[in-house]
Amino acid sequence: MQWKKVPKHNEELLDRLLSSVLQAEKRRMFGCPAYFVNGSMLAGAHQDDIFLRLSEADQQEILKHPDAGHFTPMPGRPMREYIVIPPDVCESDAEFGKWLEKAVDYVLTIPPKEKKARK
């Protein structure tokens, strides 16, 4: 399966919007930008999609938007808790900020992951 590189403007948008999340750590996963809080993935970009990790209740709310959907990096393999955020929501700092805040609040409820020792 041929993957498309994340558009530069999507990565720049995420960098800008997540700059307010002081505890977010940017890493690369499969060549794509991903952001972690306490070792748990919070958000990221994959191909043309920007996704956030949301609680079950917040997932149900955002999935009412016609362009939202479960993040599925490989066909038939959706990632639980991760939702592709519609482009019009991503383009609105206020609207995306609302969902980002919900995502941060949710990820902070997940027990921190311990860092693995380097070999």
Z-matrix of the N, CA and C atoms (Angstrom, degrees):
N
C 1 1.452
C 2 1.527 1 109.26
N 3 1.308 2 117.38 1 127.57
C 4 1.459 3 123.59 2 -179.86
C 5 1.527 4 109.97 3 -83.96
N 6 1.329 5 117.04 4 122.33
C 7 1.460 6 120.70 5 178.02
C 8 1.515 7 109.39 6 -96.24
N 9 1.313 8 114.39 7 147.01
C 10 1.456 9 121.81 8 177.70
C 11 1.532 10 108.29 9 -94.81
N 12 1.306 11 116.58 10 137.67
C 13 1.467 12 121.27 11 177.89
C 14 1.522 13 109.68 12 -66.51
N 15 1.331 14 116.63 13 144.51
C 16 1.469 15 121.53 14 177.51
C 17 1.523 16 108.57 15 -63.27
N 18 1.340 17 117.66 16 127.44
C 19 1.468 18 119.69 17 177.55
C 20 1.531 19 110.76 18 -59.80
N 21 1.314 20 115.18 19 140.01
C 22 1.466 21 120.82 20 -178.29
C 23 1.526 22 111.81 21 -54.68
N 24 1.340 23 117.70 22 -39.59
C 25 1.469 24 119.16 23 -178.24
C 26 1.532 25 111.47 24 -66.60
N 27 1.340 26 118.83 25 -29.23
C 28 1.470 27 120.27 26 176.66
C 29 1.526 28 110.67 27 -68.70
N 30 1.329 29 116.63 28 -42.66
C 31 1.464 30 119.59 29 178.67
C 32 1.532 31 110.48 30 -65.95
N 33 1.333 32 117.25 31 -41.52
C 34 1.462 33 120.60 32 178.37
C 35 1.526 34 111.03 33 -64.48
N 36 1.326 35 116.74 34 -39.25
C 37 1.467 36 121.27 35 177.71
C 38 1.520 37 110.25 36 -61.47
N 39 1.328 38 117.04 37 -47.36
C 40 1.469 39 120.08 38 178.38
C 41 1.521 40 111.38 39 -62.93
N 42 1.326 41 117.02 40 -43.77
C 43 1.465 42 120.16 41 178.75
C 44 1.526 43 110.42 42 -56.64
N 45 1.317 44 116.21 43 -44.75
C 46 1.465 45 120.64 44 -178.45
C 47 1.528 46 111.20 45 -67.73
N 48 1.326 47 116.87 46 -46.86
C 49 1.457 48 120.16 47 -175.87
C 50 1.523 49 112.53 48 -71.22
N 51 1.320 50 117.16 49 -30.53
C 52 1.458 51 119.55 50 -179.92
C 53 1.522 52 112.94 51 -90.64
N 54 1.327 53 117.47 52 -2.65
C 55 1.465 54 119.74 53 178.15
C 56 1.522 55 111.68 54 -62.74
N 57 1.328 56 117.31 55 -22.68
C 58 1.468 57 120.74 56 179.37
C 59 1.533 58 112.28 57 -80.35
N 60 1.315 59 117.11 58 -12.37
C 61 1.476 60 121.26 59 179.26
C 62 1.524 61 107.05 60 -92.64
N 63 1.326 62 115.55 61 92.35
C 64 1.460 63 120.88 62 -172.04
C 65 1.515 64 113.45 63 -59.67
N 66 1.332 65 117.29 64 -33.76
C 67 1.465 66 119.62 65 -176.90
C 68 1.527 67 112.86 66 -85.14
N 69 1.335 68 118.72 67 -0.48
C 70 1.466 69 121.31 68 -179.17
C 71 1.523 70 110.77 69 -76.24
N 72 1.309 71 114.81 70 134.00
C 73 1.458 72 122.23 71 179.03
C 74 1.525 73 108.14 72 -115.15
N 75 1.314 74 116.22 73 124.66
C 76 1.469 75 120.67 74 179.95
C 77 1.521 76 109.66 75 -86.85
N 78 1.328 77 114.91 76 132.36
C 79 1.461 78 122.11 77 175.65
C 80 1.524 79 107.93 78 -137.71
N 81 1.305 80 116.12 79 171.59
C 82 1.465 81 122.04 80 175.13
C 83 1.525 82 108.13 81 -107.80
N 84 1.326 83 114.95 82 134.41
C 85 1.464 84 121.01 83 172.90
C 86 1.518 85 106.98 84 -127.20
N 87 1.316 86 116.45 85 116.76
C 88 1.464 87 122.03 86 -178.38
C 89 1.529 88 110.91 87 55.16
N 90 1.330 89 115.82 88 35.68
C 91 1.452 90 121.32 89 178.73
C 92 1.517 91 115.12 90 81.23
N 93 1.331 92 117.05 91 1.44
C 94 1.470 93 121.83 92 -177.86
C 95 1.524 94 110.28 93 -108.74
N 96 1.342 95 117.40 94 148.40
C 97 1.461 96 119.25 95 178.54
C 98 1.523 97 111.30 96 -71.59
N 99 1.334 98 115.57 97 136.35
C 100 1.462 99 121.92 98 175.99
C 101 1.526 100 107.19 99 -140.54
N 102 1.316 101 115.62 100 149.42
C 103 1.457 102 122.08 101 -177.33
C 104 1.515 103 108.79 102 -121.76
N 105 1.330 104 115.34 103 134.83
C 106 1.451 105 122.20 104 -175.27
C 107 1.526 106 110.49 105 -123.11
N 108 1.328 107 115.53 106 147.51
C 109 1.462 108 122.87 107 172.79
C 110 1.523 109 106.15 108 -129.54
N 111 1.315 110 117.14 109 125.38
C 112 1.467 111 122.73 110 -178.30
C 113 1.528 112 112.23 111 53.99
N 114 1.321 113 116.94 112 32.03
C 115 1.454 114 121.52 113 177.98
C 116 1.518 115 114.71 114 85.60
N 117 1.325 116 118.72 115 -4.34
C 118 1.462 117 122.45 116 179.42
C 119 1.525 118 109.82 117 -105.13
N 120 1.324 119 116.02 118 137.00
C 121 1.455 120 119.29 119 -178.94
C 122 1.522 121 110.33 120 -67.45
N 123 1.315 122 114.89 121 132.78
C 124 1.462 123 124.09 122 -179.29
C 125 1.519 124 111.26 123 -104.28
N 126 1.321 125 116.27 124 -45.64
C 127 1.467 126 121.14 125 -172.46
C 128 1.514 127 109.17 126 -157.07
N 129 1.328 128 114.41 127 167.13
C 130 1.448 129 118.56 128 176.65
C 131 1.513 130 111.52 129 -177.18
N 132 1.309 131 113.75 130 -179.15
C 133 1.464 132 121.40 131 177.14
C 134 1.521 133 107.22 132 -131.48
N 135 1.310 134 115.19 133 143.35
C 136 1.461 135 121.44 134 178.55
C 137 1.518 136 106.96 135 -148.25
N 138 1.306 137 116.28 136 122.29
C 139 1.450 138 122.46 137 -174.34
C 140 1.538 139 108.38 138 51.81
N 141 1.333 140 119.53 139 -120.21
C 142 1.470 141 121.06 140 179.96
C 143 1.523 142 113.11 141 -92.66
N 144 1.333 143 117.50 142 -0.90
C 145 1.467 144 121.43 143 -173.19
C 146 1.520 145 113.11 144 -95.52
N 147 1.319 146 114.91 145 146.39
C 148 1.459 147 123.69 146 168.43
C 149 1.521 148 105.19 147 -117.76
N 150 1.333 149 116.04 148 131.67
C 151 1.459 150 118.93 149 -175.68
C 152 1.529 151 111.13 150 -131.22
N 153 1.340 152 114.69 151 155.66
C 154 1.453 153 123.33 152 176.94
C 155 1.521 154 108.97 153 -129.88
N 156 1.326 155 116.15 154 152.87
C 157 1.468 156 122.22 155 174.27
C 158 1.522 157 107.41 156 -93.30
N 159 1.327 158 116.06 157 122.16
C 160 1.458 159 121.07 158 -173.92
C 161 1.522 160 111.69 159 -129.49
N 162 1.327 161 115.31 160 154.83
C 163 1.466 162 121.12 161 175.01
C 164 1.525 163 109.16 162 -65.93
N 165 1.319 164 116.37 163 164.71
C 166 1.467 165 121.23 164 179.90
C 167 1.527 166 110.91 165 -57.32
N 168 1.335 167 117.68 166 -45.20
C 169 1.472 168 120.92 167 -179.16
C 170 1.525 169 110.87 168 -63.51
N 171 1.328 170 117.26 169 -43.22
C 172 1.467 171 120.35 170 179.47
C 173 1.534 172 111.33 171 -68.67
N 174 1.323 173 116.93 172 -33.75
C 175 1.464 174 119.67 173 175.79
C 176 1.522 175 110.10 174 -60.30
N 177 1.325 176 115.77 175 -46.84
C 178 1.467 177 119.70 176 -178.74
C 179 1.524 178 111.13 177 -61.23
N 180 1.333 179 116.07 178 -36.92
C 181 1.468 180 119.93 179 179.73
C 182 1.529 181 111.88 180 -67.68
N 183 1.335 182 117.80 181 -50.11
C 184 1.468 183 120.02 182 -177.11
C 185 1.526 184 111.38 183 -69.92
N 186 1.334 185 117.59 184 -28.89
C 187 1.467 186 119.99 185 -179.59
C 188 1.525 187 112.59 186 -69.19
N 189 1.327 188 117.53 187 -8.18
C 190 1.464 189 120.59 188 173.24
C 191 1.523 190 110.55 189 -71.39
N 192 1.322 191 116.98 190 -21.55
C 193 1.463 192 122.22 191 177.24
C 194 1.527 193 107.58 192 -71.86
N 195 1.322 194 118.87 193 131.12
C 196 1.473 195 120.34 194 -175.47
C 197 1.523 196 115.41 195 -61.90
N 198 1.334 197 118.99 196 -23.37
C 199 1.458 198 120.81 197 -177.56
C 200 1.526 199 113.50 198 -100.19
N 201 1.332 200 117.69 199 4.21
C 202 1.464 201 121.21 200 177.84
C 203 1.523 202 108.70 201 -89.04
N 204 1.317 203 116.09 202 154.24
C 205 1.462 204 120.00 203 177.50
C 206 1.510 205 110.21 204 -167.51
N 207 1.310 206 115.79 205 169.52
C 208 1.460 207 120.44 206 177.68
C 209 1.526 208 109.50 207 -70.51
N 210 1.310 209 116.18 208 139.61
C 211 1.458 210 121.80 209 178.62
C 212 1.526 211 108.39 210 -71.66
N 213 1.321 212 116.18 211 119.40
C 214 1.462 213 122.48 212 -176.99
C 215 1.528 214 107.98 213 -130.19
N 216 1.348 215 117.19 214 88.13
C 217 1.463 216 119.46 215 -176.50
C 218 1.523 217 113.52 216 -66.08
N 219 1.331 218 117.02 217 -26.82
C 220 1.464 219 121.83 218 175.98
C 221 1.523 220 107.97 219 -129.00
N 222 1.310 221 118.62 220 139.51
C 223 1.463 222 120.68 221 -178.80
C 224 1.535 223 111.64 222 -51.28
N 225 1.332 224 114.60 223 130.94
C 226 1.461 225 120.37 224 178.52
C 227 1.510 226 114.60 225 78.64
N 228 1.342 227 118.17 226 5.04
C 229 1.473 228 122.18 227 -177.04
C 230 1.531 229 111.06 228 -126.43
N 231 1.347 230 118.14 229 64.79
C 232 1.468 231 118.89 230 179.14
C 233 1.529 232 110.58 231 -67.15
N 234 1.319 233 115.02 232 147.33
C 235 1.466 234 120.41 233 176.65
C 236 1.521 235 108.18 234 -95.79
N 237 1.310 236 114.96 235 117.72
C 238 1.457 237 121.54 236 179.32
C 239 1.522 238 109.72 237 -55.88
N 240 1.295 239 116.36 238 141.63
C 241 1.471 240 125.08 239 175.75
C 242 1.520 241 115.24 240 77.19
N 243 1.322 242 119.26 241 -9.11
C 244 1.458 243 121.43 242 -176.90
C 245 1.526 244 110.18 243 -105.17
N 246 1.329 245 115.17 244 128.60
C 247 1.459 246 121.59 245 -175.63
C 248 1.525 247 109.83 246 -122.07
N 249 1.333 248 116.16 247 132.31
C 250 1.470 249 121.48 248 173.86
C 251 1.527 250 106.82 249 -73.36
N 252 1.310 251 115.15 250 124.41
C 253 1.460 252 121.79 251 -177.88
C 254 1.532 253 108.42 252 -87.01
N 255 1.337 254 116.98 253 130.37
C 256 1.469 255 119.96 254 -178.63
C 257 1.532 256 111.84 255 -58.50
N 258 1.340 257 117.13 256 145.49
C 259 1.466 258 120.93 257 -178.39
C 260 1.532 259 113.91 258 -55.39
N 261 1.344 260 118.13 259 -38.98
C 262 1.466 261 118.70 260 -179.09
C 263 1.521 262 111.46 261 -67.17
N 264 1.318 263 118.14 262 -29.43
C 265 1.470 264 121.34 263 176.05
C 266 1.526 265 109.03 264 -71.83
N 267 1.331 266 117.34 265 -41.36
C 268 1.469 267 121.23 266 179.56
C 269 1.522 268 111.83 267 -63.06
N 270 1.324 269 117.06 268 -33.47
C 271 1.462 270 121.19 269 -177.11
C 272 1.528 271 112.73 270 -77.00
N 273 1.323 272 118.02 271 -13.04
C 274 1.468 273 122.17 272 178.49
C 275 1.523 274 109.12 273 -102.98
N 276 1.331 275 116.46 274 111.10
C 277 1.462 276 119.95 275 -179.93
C 278 1.530 277 111.22 276 -55.22
N 279 1.332 278 116.85 277 -42.60
C 280 1.463 279 120.45 278 -177.63
C 281 1.525 280 110.89 279 -66.24
N 282 1.322 281 117.10 280 -45.71
C 283 1.464 282 120.73 281 -177.82
C 284 1.526 283 111.05 282 -68.84
N 285 1.334 284 116.77 283 -45.91
C 286 1.463 285 119.14 284 178.83
C 287 1.531 286 109.42 285 -64.46
N 288 1.339 287 116.35 286 -39.26
C 289 1.460 288 120.56 287 179.18
C 290 1.515 289 112.12 288 -58.33
N 291 1.327 290 116.74 289 -37.40
C 292 1.472 291 121.13 290 178.19
C 293 1.529 292 109.95 291 -62.16
N 294 1.331 293 116.84 292 -46.33
C 295 1.461 294 120.70 293 -179.49
C 296 1.516 295 111.68 294 -71.37
N 297 1.325 296 117.39 295 -35.74
C 298 1.457 297 120.97 296 177.65
C 299 1.525 298 110.20 297 -62.91
N 300 1.321 299 116.47 298 -42.55
C 301 1.471 300 120.19 299 178.56
C 302 1.529 301 110.68 300 -60.38
N 303 1.334 302 116.37 301 -42.31
C 304 1.471 303 120.22 302 177.97
C 305 1.527 304 110.34 303 -63.42
N 306 1.341 305 116.31 304 -40.18
C 307 1.463 306 120.15 305 179.76
C 308 1.527 307 110.91 306 -65.11
N 309 1.335 308 117.43 307 -44.64
C 310 1.469 309 120.99 308 178.91
C 311 1.527 310 109.61 309 -61.67
N 312 1.333 311 117.15 310 -46.68
C 313 1.463 312 120.52 311 179.18
C 314 1.524 313 110.61 312 -56.49
N 315 1.327 314 116.84 313 -42.32
C 316 1.467 315 120.63 314 -179.54
C 317 1.529 316 111.46 315 -67.69
N 318 1.323 317 117.47 316 -48.39
C 319 1.466 318 120.39 317 -177.15
C 320 1.529 319 110.90 318 -63.35
N 321 1.324 320 117.37 319 -31.41
C 322 1.466 321 119.63 320 178.34
C 323 1.528 322 112.36 321 -68.43
N 324 1.335 323 118.18 322 -15.07
C 325 1.469 324 120.73 323 176.36
C 326 1.525 325 111.65 324 -82.50
N 327 1.326 326 117.35 325 -12.88
C 328 1.464 327 121.96 326 -179.54
C 329 1.528 328 107.83 327 -83.52
N 330 1.327 329 117.71 328 130.93
C 331 1.473 330 118.87 329 179.53
C 332 1.524 331 110.72 330 -56.62
N 333 1.347 332 116.52 331 138.25
C 334 1.472 333 120.13 332 -179.44
C 335 1.532 334 111.24 333 -59.07
N 336 1.328 335 114.91 334 142.71
C 337 1.463 336 119.85 335 175.95
C 338 1.513 337 108.74 336 -86.82
N 339 1.319 338 115.39 337 139.38
C 340 1.452 339 118.97 338 177.01
C 341 1.515 340 109.10 339 -80.35
N 342 1.318 341 114.86 340 139.57
C 343 1.469 342 119.40 341 179.30
C 344 1.521 343 109.06 342 -70.01
N 345 1.331 344 114.60 343 138.44
C 346 1.450 345 120.09 344 178.02
C 347 1.533 346 109.73 345 -79.02
N 348 1.311 347 115.08 346 143.75
C 349 1.464 348 119.53 347 178.36
C 350 1.518 349 109.17 348 -70.03
N 351 1.318 350 115.46 349 138.99
C 352 1.461 351 120.20 350 177.84
C 353 1.513 352 109.38 351 -75.67
N 354 1.326 353 115.16 352 144.68
C 355 1.477 354 119.97 353 179.87
C 356 1.497 355 111.00 354 -81.43
